[in-house]
Amino acid sequence: MTEIRAHYLIETPLPVEQAAAAIAGEQSTGTFMKLASETDAVTARAGARVARIERLAEVPVPSLPGARASARARYTQARIEIVWPYASIGPDLQTLMATVCGNLGELSELSGIRLLDVDLPPELIAAFPGPRFGITGTRERFKLDGLPAIGTIVKPSIGLLPDETAQIVTQFAEGGIDFIKDDELTSNPLFAPLDARIAAVMAAVDRHADRTGRRIMYAFNITGDLDQMRRGAEAILKAGGDCAMLSLNWMGTPAVLALRREFPLFIHGHRNGWALFSRAPMLGFDYRVYQKLHRLAGVDHIHVNGLRSKFAESDESVLASARACLTPLHDGDPRVMPVLSSAQTVLQVHDTYSALGTTDLIYACGGGIVGHPDGIAAGTRALRAAWEAARAGIPLAVAAREMPALKRAIETFERHAK
C-alpha cells in the first residue's frame, strides 16, 4: 500500500503508546469514543497507524499548557512515526497538512508536538509541478560562473514613491547587483501602487540593460488576494519583468500553484512569519516540511535566513534549512534555490561555503552592500571577491591583501559587529 509517513517529536504526561494512538485516531478515523460506523473495513481503508516509538527523556515541567494532569508529574518526550494510506489524502497539499498537523497541537494528551518531517510517495510528488526554474534555471538566468547570485533589498522597507524606488534600483544595477527584491511590507501601498512601481522599476532595468547588456532580476511583491496577485503577475510580464515575490505564509500553497501554472515567472518565496511555526521547540514544524510543500507547489527561491544573523534562529538550523532545499526530492528534481539573508556581509561567506560546499544560492545583503564605505559597487565587488576566495580555499584576510574593497569591507563590518 502506498503511504505517507510523518515523523514527530512529542511530549506527553500519558504513556507514550496512548498518546501516539490518540494522534493516529484523531487524524484519521477515530474520535473520543468508539463509534459503530468505525468498522474494520473503514479502519483498514483510511485509518492511520503508529509505526515507531522512540522514548527520549522525561522532564518535570510541560512545554505547553493545557495537557492532562499527570499523577506521575513527569512528561515523556519521544519521537514517533505515524503512517496514513495515501488514498486518504491523495494529491492535495492542503489536506496533507490538515492531516499531519491539523488539531494535533490542541490535543490534551500532549504537552508538546512538533512535526519533524514527512515522507511523501512518488505519486504525490509527481502530481505537482515543482519549480519551473529552480537552481539550474536561476543560474542560467544570471549567467553565474561559479559564484552565487548577489542580491539585495530595497530600503527603506516601506515609504518610497515609485520614482524613488527606481532611483535606488538604478544605483544597485550600476553597482553590479544580480538580484533585487521588494520588502515584504511593500506590495500595493496607496502612495506607490504596484502597477506604478512596476512601470518605474522596469524602465530603470531596461535603461541599464540597453546601456550595459546586463539585465538584473527584480522580484516584485505581488502578495494580496488572488485577483491582485494575478493582476500583478500580468503587469510584470507586460513590462518585461520575470520574477514575482509572494509572502508564502499568508498566500498559501494554492496561490503558489496558481502563479506557477498560469505565469512563466520566477517565484521568489518569502517566509515572513516563519517563527510562528518554528520558534517554539515543542510546537509547529521543521523547515524540512515547509520547503517540501512550497517547492512542490512551484517556488524557485526560498528564504532560509543566514549565519550570525539579526534573528534568533541558530546557525545549525539555518544550515539544515539550506541543505533541505539543496536535497533533491527525486531524480531530475530542479531543487529550490536557498536565499541566505539577514545581516549578511563578507564575514559570513567562508563559513557559509565551508558548511554548504556550494554556491547554488542567492546571497542577499542590504547593509552588507550599502554599508560599504566606498559605495554599492565596492560592496558588491567585495562580496564577489570573498566568494571567490572561499571557493579557492584562500583565507579572507589573505584575499583582502590584494583587494582594497574587500579589506575595507572586513574592517567596516568587524567594527560594526563589536
C-alpha positions, 0 to 999 in steps of 0.5 A: 500500500502506498503511504505517507509517513510523518515523523514527530517529536512529542511530549506527553504526561500519558504513556507514550503508546496512548498518546501516539494512538490518540494522534493516529485516531484523531487524524484519521478515523477515530474520535473520543469514543468508539463509534459503530460506523468505525468498522474494520473495513473503514479502519483498514481503508483510511485509518492511520497507524503508529509505526515507531516509538522512540522514548527520549527523556522525561522532564518535570515541567510541560512545554505547553499548557493545557495537557492532562494532569499527570499523577506521575508529574513527569512528561515523556518526550519521544519521537514517533512515526505515524503512517496514513494510506495515501488514498486518504489524502491523495494529491492535495497539499492542503489536506496533507497538512490538515492531516499531519498537523491539523488539531494535533497541537490542541490535543490534551494528551500532549504537552508538546508536538512538533512535526519533524518531517514527512515522507511523501510517495512518488505519486504525490510528488509527481502530481505537482509541478515543482519549480519551473526554474529552480537552481539550474534555471536561476543560474542560467538566468544570471549567467553565474560562473561559479559564484552565487547570485548577489542580491539585495533589498530595497530600503527603506522597507516601506515609504518610497514613491515609485520614482524613488524606488527606481532611483535606488534600483538604478544605483544597485544595477550600476553597482553590479547587483544580480538580484533585487527584491521588494520588502515584504511590507511593500506590495500595493501601498496607496502612495506607490501602487504596484502597477506604478512601481512596476512601470518605474522599476522596469524602465530603470532595468531596461535603461541599464540593460540597453546601456550595459547588456546586463539585465538584473532580476527584480522580484516584485511583491505581488502578495494580496488576494488572488485577483491582485496577485494575478493582476500583478503577475500580468503587469510584470510580464507586460513590462518585461519583468520575470520574477514575482515575490509572494509572502508564502505564509499568508498566500498559501500553497494554492496561490503558489500553484496558481502563479506557477501554472498560469505565469512563466515567472520566477517565484521568489518565496518569502517566509515572513512569519516563519517563527510562528511555526518554528520558534517554539521547540515543542510546537509547529514544524521543521523547515524540512516540511515547509520547503517540501510543500512550497517547492512542490507547489512551484517556488524557485527561491526560498528564504532560509535566513543566514549565519550570525544573523539579526534573528534568533534562529541558530546557525545549525538550523539555518544550515539544515534549512539550506541543505533541505532545499539543496536535497533533491526530492527525486531524480531530475528534481530542479531543487529550490534555490536557498536565499541566505539573508539577514545581516549578511556581509563578507564575514559570513561567506567562508563559513557559509561555503565551508558548511554548504560546499556550494554556491547554488544560492542567492546571497542577499545583503542590504547593509552588507552592500550599502554599508560599504564605505566606498559605495554599492559597487565596492560592496558588491565587488567585495562580496564577489571577491570573498566568494571567490576566495572561499571557493579557492580555499584562500583565507579572507584576510589573505584575499583582502591583501590584494583587494582594497574593497574587500579589506575595507569591507572586513574592517567596516563590518568587524567594527560594526559587529563589536 
